[in-house]
Amino acid sequence: MLTTKCVAAVLSAATLSAQSPSRIDALVAAVRAALPFPGASNDGDFPSDNSPASKWFVVWPSTADDPRIVVKANPLHPETQKAAAMAMGRIQEAVIAAERKAQAAYERALEELRRTGTGTDIEGISLDDEGIAGERIDAELELVIELQLPHPFTVRSGVAPVVAAGTGGPTWTVTVPANTYRGKRGGDLREHFRAAETTLYFGPVGRPEVARKGDEFTFHVAVPPSPQGFAVLVRGNEAVLKQVVATANWAVLGPR
């Protein structure tokens, strides 16, 4: 599903990348030492050396208009293969359970139609029926580092985003740890996995403000407009995220 946050991020990143190719070069310089992994093959699906040695590889921006650096789990590495196999088993279990639920709903709808002559809506199966296992494996096998303009966003999480003053380059950071949560009311009562996420704000950006919205798992992060400011979003595998945030040379992107 394309959320409001995704739309805003795509538009802001496109504008930022078109205006600031030198900033993208600076982002690459800032994180390169924090990502001591091989580059990607031409198709971006394997490490360039086609070796299982490294657990990770990096898809570096191919043009000055590309605002993203993507770190991917090496599909040739034994740990990646084991994690993917375990996740697939759990995903299949979730899909089977969803199919049984949909079949039961279909049978109830048929019985209601026979009894009353009135049809009812039948619950189908969607990609969300992969369940928490699908959400978790998607997050754990990738890390995205993306240059953006500051913009407000909404996040679903069992833990509130934490705002802190930045050091060594960023003005502010907004951090959400990896966590799980389950809705207590509404139409979606399933358990969900929230990927780890840190947004670093650079330049003259006002302090982001966090407010709970709607229910206990929805948070809105308000960020004041800043034509001179920019942000770097880091999201995905929590261990690699912490490595990047802690060891990247963020001062390359500009001091506070």
C-alpha positions in Angstrom: 0.0 0.0 0.0 1.4 3.4 -0.9 1.0 5.5 2.2 1.0 9.3 2.5 4.5 9.1 4.0 5.7 7.1 1.0 4.2 9.6 -1.5 5.8 12.5 0.4 9.1 10.8 0.6 9.2 10.0 -3.1 8.3 13.5 -4.1 10.7 15.2 -1.7 13.5 12.8 -2.6 13.0 13.4 -6.3 13.2 17.2 -5.8 16.2 17.0 -3.5 18.1 14.7 -5.8 17.5 16.8 -8.8 18.7 19.9 -7.0 21.7 18.5 -5.0 23.8 15.9 -6.8 26.8 17.0 -4.7 24.8 16.1 -1.6 24.2 12.6 -2.8 27.9 12.3 -3.4 28.5 13.5 0.2 26.0 10.9 1.5 27.9 8.1 -0.3 31.2 9.5 1.2 29.6 9.7 4.7 28.5 6.1 4.8 31.0 4.2 2.6 33.4 3.3 5.5 30.4 2.2 7.6 29.4 -0.3 4.9 32.5 -2.5 4.3 30.7 -4.8 2.0 31.1 -5.6 -1.8 29.1 -3.7 -4.4 26.3 -5.2 -6.3 26.1 -7.0 -9.6 24.7 -5.1 -12.6 21.2 -6.4 -11.9 21.5 -5.5 -8.2 20.5 -9.0 -7.0 23.9 -10.4 -6.0 27.3 -9.2 -4.8 29.6 -8.2 -7.6 32.1 -10.9 -6.8 29.3 -13.5 -6.8 30.7 -14.9 -3.6 28.9 -16.2 -0.4 31.6 -14.7 1.8 30.0 -11.4 2.8 26.6 -11.4 4.5 25.7 -8.1 2.9 26.3 -6.2 -0.3 25.6 -2.6 -1.4 23.6 -1.2 -4.3 25.2 2.3 -4.6 23.4 5.1 -6.5 23.9 4.7 -10.2 23.2 8.3 -11.2 23.2 11.7 -9.5 19.4 11.6 -9.5 19.2 8.4 -7.4 18.7 9.4 -3.7 19.0 5.9 -2.3 21.7 3.5 -1.1 20.4 0.0 -0.5 22.1 -2.6 1.6 20.9 -6.1 0.8 21.4 -9.5 2.4 23.5 -11.8 0.2 21.3 -14.6 -1.1 24.4 -16.8 -1.4 25.3 -16.5 2.3 24.3 -19.5 4.5 22.7 -17.3 7.2 20.5 -15.5 4.6 19.4 -18.8 3.1 18.6 -20.2 6.6 16.6 -17.0 7.6 14.7 -17.0 4.3 13.8 -20.7 4.6 12.5 -20.3 8.2 10.5 -17.2 7.2 9.0 -19.0 4.2 7.7 -21.8 6.5 6.1 -19.3 8.8 4.6 -17.3 5.8 3.1 -20.5 4.4 1.5 -21.2 7.8 0.0 -17.7 7.8 -1.3 -18.0 4.3 -2.9 -21.4 5.0 -4.6 -20.0 8.1 -5.9 -17.1 6.0 -7.1 -19.4 3.3 -9.0 -21.4 5.9 -10.5 -18.2 7.3 -11.6 -17.1 3.9 -13.1 -20.5 3.1 -15.1 -20.4 6.4 -16.3 -16.9 5.5 -17.4 -18.1 2.1 -19.3 -21.0 3.6 -21.0 -18.7 6.1 -22.0 -16.4 3.3 -23.5 -19.2 1.2 -25.5 -20.4 4.2 -26.7 -16.8 4.8 -27.7 -16.6 1.2 -29.7 -19.9 1.3 -31.3 -18.9 4.6 -32.3 -15.3 3.8 -31.8 -14.8 0.1 -29.4 -11.9 0.9 -25.7 -12.0 0.1 -22.9 -10.7 2.3 -19.4 -9.6 1.7 -16.8 -12.3 1.5 -13.4 -11.8 3.0 -10.6 -12.5 0.5 -6.9 -13.2 0.8 -4.4 -10.3 0.3 -0.6 -10.0 0.4 -1.0 -8.9 4.1 -1.9 -12.5 4.9 1.8 -13.3 4.8 1.5 -12.0 8.4 4.2 -10.8 10.7 6.7 -13.3 9.3 6.6 -11.6 5.9 7.0 -8.1 7.4 9.9 -9.2 9.6 11.9 -10.9 6.8 11.4 -8.0 4.5 12.9 -5.7 7.2 15.7 -8.0 8.2 17.1 -8.6 4.7 17.5 -5.0 3.6 18.6 -1.5 4.8 17.6 1.6 2.8 19.5 4.9 3.3 17.7 7.7 1.5 18.2 11.4 1.1 15.0 13.4 1.6 13.7 16.9 2.3 12.2 17.4 5.8 8.5 16.5 5.8 5.9 15.4 8.4 5.1 11.7 8.5 3.0 9.1 10.3 4.3 5.8 11.6 2.6 2.7 13.0 4.6 1.3 15.9 4.3 -0.3 19.3 7.0 2.1 20.5 6.7 5.9 20.2 9.4 7.6 18.0 12.1 9.2 20.1 13.5 12.7 19.2 17.0 13.6 20.3 19.5 16.3 19.6 22.1 15.2 17.0 25.8 15.0 17.4 28.7 15.0 14.9 26.6 16.4 12.0 22.8 15.9 12.4 20.8 18.6 14.1 18.1 16.1 15.3 17.4 12.4 15.1 14.1 10.6 15.2 14.4 6.9 16.1 12.0 4.0 16.1 13.4 0.6 17.2 12.3 -2.6 15.6 9.2 -3.8 17.5 5.9 -5.8 17.2 2.4 -4.6 18.0 -1.1 -5.8 17.8 -4.2 -3.7 17.4 -6.9 -4.0 20.2 -9.8 -2.6 18.2 -10.8 -1.9 14.6 -10.7 -4.2 11.6 -7.0 -5.3 11.8 -6.2 -7.2 15.0 -3.2 -9.0 13.6 0.3 -8.8 15.0 2.6 -6.6 13.0 6.4 -6.0 12.8 7.7 -2.5 12.6 11.2 -2.2 11.0 13.8 -0.2 12.8 14.0 3.4 11.5 16.2 6.5 12.2 15.8 9.8 10.4 18.7 12.3 10.8 18.0 16.0 10.1 20.7 18.3 8.9 20.9 22.1 8.8 18.5 24.7 10.2 15.6 22.3 11.0 13.3 22.9 13.9 12.8 20.2 16.6 10.5 17.4 15.3 7.4 16.9 17.5 5.7 13.5 18.1 2.0 13.2 18.8 -0.1 10.0 19.2 -3.0 10.0 16.6 -6.1 7.8 16.3 -5.1 4.8 18.3 -2.3 3.6 20.5 -0.1 2.5 17.6 -0.3 5.6 15.3 2.2 8.4 15.8 2.5 11.6 13.7 5.9 13.3 13.5 5.6 17.0 12.7 8.7 18.6 11.1 8.9 22.4 10.5 9.5 23.3 6.8 13.2 24.1 6.1 14.3 25.1 2.6 17.9 24.9 3.7 17.6 21.7 5.7 17.5 18.1 4.6 17.2 14.6 6.1 18.6 11.1 5.7 16.2 8.2 6.4 17.8 4.9 7.5 15.4 2.0 7.7 15.5 -1.8 7.8 17.8 -4.3 9.5 18.4 -3.0 13.0 22.0 -4.3 13.4 23.2 -2.7 10.2 21.2 0.4 10.9 22.9 0.9 14.3 26.3 0.3 12.6 25.6 3.0 10.0 24.2 5.6 12.4 27.0 5.1 14.9 30.0 4.9 12.5 29.1 7.0 9.4 31.0 10.3 9.0 27.9 12.5 9.2 30.1 15.6 9.5 30.7 15.3 5.7 27.0 16.3 5.2 27.4 19.4 7.3 28.0 20.3 11.0 25.2 21.5 13.2 
